[in-house]
Amino acid sequence: MSRRKFLGTAAGLAAIALAGCGSTPGSPQEAAAKRQEIDAKSNTALARLYEQAKGSKEMADKAQGVLVFPSVIAGGLIVGGEYGEGALRVGGKTVDYYKTASGSFGFIAGGQSKSVIMMFMTKEAYDKFRASNGWTAGIDASVAVAKMGANAQVDTASIRAPVVVFVSTNSGLLADLSLEGTKVSKLNLGM
């Protein structure tokens, strides 16, 4: 098998695996259970962020909307992918549900889980996100990964992007991470 054909096949298999990660609930009861699960996990992810990063709660309160993906699973072997489901919060209340997916190619082996929290700091960025049929980080809005200063304080001086992102693993907050090309689209859970 040629290298090009192998890579195309591997990328196709990764896309199929990602598509299979999220299934649409079949009944209203399943959809309600899924919404409840996402909301509970989102509450936990936000509480952990507020504890880890001083100033993040104040930023969330100022944001037009906060998109919480409590568990984005990443994995692969040479060809990798990520998938997660989350809730969009406005004023502390869930207004909709979304999924995120991305693919990558390179030296990849293994897997990990992380929380991704996107804060839409401007009305323009939030409105564009809500109006989109599929939003891509770095293309549809400028995205900045939050950096931490002294005493685990959010470095607000370095944050001027319309969308600010916090990424957290079990070992703490991550910096210097690129979300370029991460696709976000609505999750059909029949609200």
C-alpha positions in Angstrom: 0.0 0.0 0.0 1.4 3.4 -0.9 2.2 5.9 1.8 -0.4 8.4 0.5 -3.1 5.7 0.4 -2.2 4.5 3.9 -2.4 8.1 5.3 -5.7 8.7 3.6 -7.1 5.5 5.0 -5.7 6.3 8.5 -7.3 9.8 8.4 -10.6 8.3 7.3 -10.6 5.8 10.1 -9.8 8.5 12.6 -12.8 10.6 11.3 -15.1 7.5 11.5 -13.9 6.9 15.1 -14.5 10.5 16.1 -18.0 10.5 14.5 -18.9 7.4 16.5 -17.9 9.0 19.8 -21.0 11.1 20.0 -24.3 9.4 19.5 -27.6 11.2 19.3 -30.0 10.0 22.0 -33.0 8.1 20.6 -35.7 9.0 23.1 -36.6 12.2 25.0 -35.6 10.4 28.2 -32.2 9.6 26.9 -31.8 13.2 25.7 -32.8 14.5 29.1 -30.4 12.2 30.9 -27.6 13.3 28.5 -28.3 17.0 29.2 -28.3 16.3 32.9 -24.9 14.4 32.7 -23.3 17.2 30.6 -24.6 19.9 33.1 -23.3 18.0 36.1 -19.9 17.5 34.6 -19.8 21.2 33.4 -20.5 22.3 37.0 -17.6 20.3 38.3 -15.2 21.6 35.5 -16.1 25.2 36.3 -15.7 24.7 40.0 -12.3 23.2 39.5 -11.3 26.1 37.1 -12.4 28.7 39.6 -10.4 27.0 42.3 -7.2 26.6 40.2 -7.2 30.0 38.5 -7.9 33.1 40.6 -9.8 35.7 38.6 -11.4 33.1 36.2 -14.8 33.4 38.0 -14.7 37.2 37.5 -13.9 36.7 33.8 -16.7 34.2 33.4 -19.1 36.6 35.0 -18.1 39.3 32.4 -18.2 36.9 29.5 -21.1 37.0 27.0 -21.2 33.2 27.2 -19.1 30.4 28.6 -18.8 27.1 26.6 -17.7 24.2 28.9 -16.4 20.9 27.6 -15.8 19.0 30.8 -14.1 16.0 29.1 -12.5 16.2 25.8 -10.9 12.8 25.0 -7.8 12.8 22.8 -6.0 9.8 21.4 -4.4 8.2 18.5 -1.4 6.6 17.0 0.2 8.8 14.3 -3.3 10.0 13.3 -5.2 11.4 16.3 -8.4 13.0 17.2 -10.3 14.6 20.0 -14.0 14.6 20.9 -16.1 16.1 23.7 -19.6 17.3 24.5 -20.4 20.4 26.5 -22.8 23.1 27.6 -23.0 26.8 26.6 -23.8 28.9 29.7 -25.1 32.4 29.7 -25.6 34.0 33.1 -24.8 30.7 34.8 -27.6 28.8 33.0 -27.3 26.4 30.1 -28.8 27.7 26.9 -27.6 25.0 24.5 -25.3 21.9 24.0 -22.3 21.5 21.7 -19.7 19.0 20.6 -16.1 19.6 19.7 -13.9 17.5 17.4 -10.5 17.9 15.9 -8.0 15.7 14.1 -4.2 15.8 14.0 -1.3 14.1 12.3 2.2 13.6 13.5 4.0 11.9 16.4 1.0 10.9 18.5 0.7 7.9 20.8 -1.7 7.4 23.6 -4.6 9.3 25.0 -5.7 11.9 27.5 -8.7 13.7 28.8 -8.9 17.4 29.4 -11.5 20.1 30.2 -11.8 23.0 27.7 -13.6 26.1 28.8 -14.1 28.9 26.2 -15.2 32.4 27.4 -16.7 34.6 24.7 -15.6 38.0 26.0 -17.2 40.2 23.2 -20.8 40.3 22.0 -19.5 40.1 18.4 -17.6 36.8 19.0 -20.6 35.4 21.0 -23.1 36.3 18.3 -21.0 35.0 15.5 -20.6 31.7 17.4 -24.3 31.4 18.0 -25.2 32.2 14.4 -22.7 29.7 12.9 -23.6 26.3 11.7 -20.1 25.1 12.6 -17.5 27.3 14.4 -13.8 26.8 14.1 -11.3 28.2 16.6 -8.8 30.5 15.1 -10.8 30.9 11.9 -14.1 32.2 13.1 -12.6 34.1 16.0 -9.3 35.0 17.5 -8.7 32.6 20.4 -6.2 33.1 23.3 -5.2 30.4 25.8 -5.2 32.0 29.2 -1.9 32.4 30.9 -1.3 32.3 34.6 0.7 34.8 36.5 2.0 34.8 40.0 0.0 33.1 42.7 -2.1 31.2 40.1 -3.8 34.5 39.1 -5.1 34.9 35.6 -2.9 37.3 33.7 -5.6 39.6 32.4 -3.0 42.0 30.9 -2.1 39.4 28.2 -5.7 38.6 27.4 -7.2 40.8 24.7 -8.7 38.1 22.4 -12.5 37.9 21.8 -12.4 34.3 23.0 -10.3 33.2 26.0 -9.7 29.5 26.6 -8.7 27.6 29.7 -7.5 24.0 29.3 -7.1 21.8 32.3 -6.0 18.2 32.9 -5.7 16.3 36.2 -2.3 17.8 36.7 -3.5 21.4 36.4 -4.0 24.2 33.8 -2.2 24.0 30.5 -0.6 26.9 28.6 1.0 27.1 25.2 -1.6 24.9 23.6 -3.1 25.5 20.2 -6.7 25.0 19.6 -6.4 26.2 15.9 -8.8 24.2 13.8 -10.9 22.8 16.6 -14.4 22.5 15.3 -17.4 23.2 17.5 -21.0 22.4 16.4 -24.4 22.1 17.9 -25.4 18.9 19.7 -28.9 17.8 19.0 -30.3 17.1 22.5 -33.9 18.4 21.9 -34.0 21.3 24.4 
